[in-house]
Amino acid sequence: MTAYGKTVLVTGAAGFIGSHLVDALLQKRATVIGVDNLSTGRSDFLDKAMLDDRFSFQELDLLEDDLTPLLQKADTVYHLAANPDVRSGAEDTRPHFDQNVVATYRLLEWCRRAKVPKFVFASTSTVYGDAAVMPTPEDYGPLLPISIYGASKLACEALVSSYGHQYSMRSVIFRFANVVGPRSTHNVLHDFVRKLNEDPESLEILGAEPGTCKSYIHVSDTVNGILKGSEKAEGLVEVFNIGSRDWTFVKDIADTVVDKMGLQGTEYRWTGGVEGGGGWIGDVRKMLLSAKKLEKAGWSPKLTSSEAIELAVMEILSE
C-alpha cells in the first residue's frame, strides 16, 4: 500500500477540492472510487479522471445511500463532501447539520463496519472562531466557532477523533485557510467577477473598508498539503493546518480583480459590515493559520495569499 492508499474512496469527488484531489491521487497511481451526489459538484470536473481506467464514479448521497459495499475495497477514505456555503447557515441551519455532521457520522459508521484503516477529513479554519493568537496553531483553544458552518465542522472533527481512538482508525484532519483556484464555484472572487460583469463601474463589497483580513491558498498547494500530511501523519489522530504564511484584505482582492479585468475608475460601495466589520453574521474578521507542523513534515506553500488570488482570478476569467 502506498502512503496515499492503494485503493481510495473520495467523497465530494466532483467538487472543487475533491476533483483536484482525485486527479492528484490518480497521478500517484492509486485506484480511486469517486462519490458525489452532484448537488454542488459538477461531473465535468471529473472529465480528466474519467479517462483513467483506475477511476470509477458513483452518484450517491451520504444521507440516503449505503456506501458499505464500496468501502470493502478501500484502504483510505478522503471525506470532502459537505455543504460548502459558509454564509447560508445563518438563515437555514439544518443543511449544515445534515450534510456535514449527519453525513460524516454515517460515513464513519460504514468505515467502522468495513474496517477501513485510514480516514482523512477536510475541515476548516472557521473552527477556531475569532482566534486570539495569530498565526493560529493546531493546539490553540478553546475552539469557539462563530458560524454554524464552523460549529458543524468542529462537531465532525470530534466524531472523527472519537472513531479514530475508539476503533483504531488512523485519522488525519486538515483545517484549510480560504482555498481558491480553478473549478471553484463560489467565493469572494466569483462574487466580484460576477458583480463587475454586471456593472463595471461600481462594486458592492460586504463589510467595512478595508474588509476582513484572511489567508488564502491555491488549490494546488492545498492538495499537495493533503497528500503530504496523509503520508507523514504518525499519530492515531493528527490535525494539520493548511494555509499560506501571509494574509490579505478584501480591498486588496477587489483591486486585483478590477486590475485583471482591465477596468478603471470602479467605485467601491461598502455595506458597512456586521459584528465589528465582518461581511456577514458569522464571518471571521481575521484569520491566519500556522502551518509550521505541516512544513516540518516537508510541505510548504508555493504561493503567497496575493499570488494565489491573482492566479485564481486569471483562472476564473479564462474558464
N, C-alpha and C positions, 0 to 999 in steps of 0.2 A: 504494500500500500504506500502511495506517495504521501507527503505531508498534507496534501490537499484532499486526499481521499481517492481511492481507485474508482469508486462509483459514488457520485454525489447527487443529492437532490436539492434543488434550489427553488424555494417558494418566492413568489413575486418575480419570476424569471423574465416576464415580459415588461417589467417596469424599468425605470430609469437606471438605477444602480444595478438591479438584478440582471438586466440584459448584458451590461458590460462585464459583470462577474461571470456570467455564462461563457462569454467569448474568451475571457482570460483563463478560465478553468479548462476549456477545450484546447487552448494553446499549451496548457500544461499536460495534455494528453489524458485528462480524466474523462471518464464516461459520465455524462451529465443528463439527469432527468429534470426537466423544467416543468414547474407547476404554476399556473396563474389563472385567475377567473376572468381576466381581461376587463375588469371594471374600470381600472385606471391604466393598466398596462396595454401595450399595443403589439399585436402579432408581428407587425413589420419590423419591430426592434429585434426580432429573432431571425430575420431573413438570412443573415450570415451563418448563424448557428444551425439552421435547418439544412444547410448544405453539408454538414458534417455527420457522418453515419454514427458517431459516438454520442449524438444528441437526440433526445426524444422529448416531445412536449405533450402535456396533458392539461386540458382546460378543466380545472377542478376548483371548487370553492372550499376553503378550510372550514367554513361554518356549516356546510351541507354534506360534503363528500367524505369518504373514509380513505385515507392515504396509506393505510396499513400494508396493502399488497405491494405498493411501490417502495415502502420503507424496508421491506425484507431484503432488498438488494443494496441498500445504501450504507456506506461506511461513514459518511458525513452528511449532515443536513445544514444548509445555509438558509436561514429563515429571514427573508427580506420582505415578505408580504405584510402589508399594513395599510391603514388609512393614512395617506401621506399629507393630508391637508391640515396643517397646524391650526390655522385660523378658525376652521369650521367648528371646532369643539366648543367654542363659546356659545354657539346658537343651538347646536344639537349634540349632546354629549354621548348619546348611545352608540353611534358608529365607531368612535374611538374605543369604547369598552368592548364592543363585539368584535371588531376587525383586528384589534390589537391584543387585548387581554384574553378574550374567549378563544380566539383563533390560535393564539400561542399555547394556551393550556391544552387545547385539543391535539395540537401537533406534538407537544411534549408527551402526552399520554400515549399517542401512537408510537412515538420513538421509544418510550419505555417498554412497551409491549413487544416491539420489534427488536429490542436490544441494540439500538443504533449506538455506536461507540462515541460519536462526537457530534456536538450541536453548536453551531455558530449563529449568533444573534446580532442583528443590526439595530442598535439603539441610537440615542441622540444626545446632543449636548443639552437639550432642554430639561433633562433630568436634574441638572444642577440648579435650576431656577436662577435667581439673581445672586450668583456666587460672590462672596466677599473676597475671594482670592483669585488673582489673575496673574499669569495663566493658571487655569484650574486643573489640578492633578486628579488622577483617578480616585485617590483616597480622601478627597475633600468631603466634608459632611458638616451638618446633616444635609441630606438631599431633600430639598423642598421645592418641587416644581411649581410654577405659577400658571401653567396651562393644563387643560385636560389631556392634551396630547402627551406632554411630558410626564404627567402622572400615569397615563396608561402604559407608556414605555418603561417607567420605573417599576410598575407592577409586573410587567413582563420580565424584567431583569431579575426580580425576586423569585419568580417562578423558575426561570432558567437556573438560577443559583441553587434553589432547593432541589430541583430534579438532578442537577449535577452531583450534589453532595449525597443525596439520599439513594440514588440509583447508579452512582459511579459512572455517570455520563459526562465525559470531558466536555467542558463548555467554554466558549470564548465569546465575550460580549464586546462589541465595538460601539463607542459613542462618537458619532460623527459631528463635526462642525457643519456649516451650510455647504452642501455639495452642489456644484454647478458643472455644466458641460452638455454635450450632445445627448439627445433623447430625453432631456428633462422636459416636463410638460407644464410645470407651474413653479414659479418663484419670482423674486423681485425683478430679475432680468426680463422674464417673459412679460410681466406686468408693464414694465417701462416700454419695451418694444411695441407691445400691443397699443398702449395709450398713445405713443408717439406716431405710430402708423395712422391712428385715427385723427390726431391733432398734433402736427409737428411744432406748433408754436407755443403750446402750453402743456405742462406735465404736472398732474396731481401726484403728490408724494405723501404717503401716510406718515404721520408723526410731526415732530417739531425740528426745524433746521438745527444741526446738520444730520439729524436722524440717528438711529441706533448704530452702534459700532460693534461689528462682529467679524469673526474669522470665516473665510471662505476657502474651500478646497476643491480642486478639479476632480472629476470622477475618475480620471486615470490614476491620480495619486491615491484616491480612496480605495480603489480596487487593489492596487499594489499593497496598500496597508493591510487590507483584509487577508490577502494571501500570505504576507509576511507574518502577521500576528497569528494566523491559524497554524503556520508552520512552527513558530518559535514558542508558542504558549506552553508552559511547563506545568502549571498548577492544575488542579482538578477544575477550578473555575477561575478564569482570567478575565480582567477588564482592561481594554486599551482605548485611549482617546485617539482619534484620527483628525488632525487639523493642521493648518499652516501655522507658521511661527508669528504671524502678524495679523492685524485686523484692519478694517476699513469702514468709513462712514457711508451711510446710504447716499448722501450727497455726492460723494466721490463715484459711486456706482452710476448715479444719474449722469454725471459728467462724462463717464466712459461710454455709456450707451448713446448719448447725444453725439459725442465725437465720432463713434464708429458708424453711426447712421448718417454722418455728413451734415448734421443740422447746425444751424447757428441762430443765436438770439432766442432760444427756447426759454420761456418763463417758467420757473418752478413755483407751484402753488402747494404750500404745506397745509395739511389738515389740522395741525395743532397738537396731535398726539393724545395719548391716554396714559393715565397712571405714571406720570413723570417723564413722558417722552416716548413711550412705546408706540409702535404703529397701530397696534390693536390690543384688545384686552388679552393678556397672557403672553404678550411679546416681551422677550428678554431685552433689556436695553444695551447690555454689554456682554460679549461672550468671546473668550479667548481660551482655548484648551492648551494644556501642557501635553505634548506628545513625546516627552522625553523617554517614557517607558518603551514605546514602540520604536523610537530611534535607537535605543540601546540594543534592540533586537535586530537592527540592521536596516530599518526603513527610514526614509526621510522624504519630505515633500519636495518635488522638483520646482513647484511654482509657488510664489507668494500669493496672498489674497488678491492683490491687484492684478497680477499676471493671470491668475485663474479666471477672474471676472472678465478681463479683456479677451482672453481666448474663448471663453464661453459665449460672450456676446457675438463674436465673429462667427462662431459655430451656429448659433441661433439664426443669425442673419443669412447664413448660407444654406440652411435647411429648407 
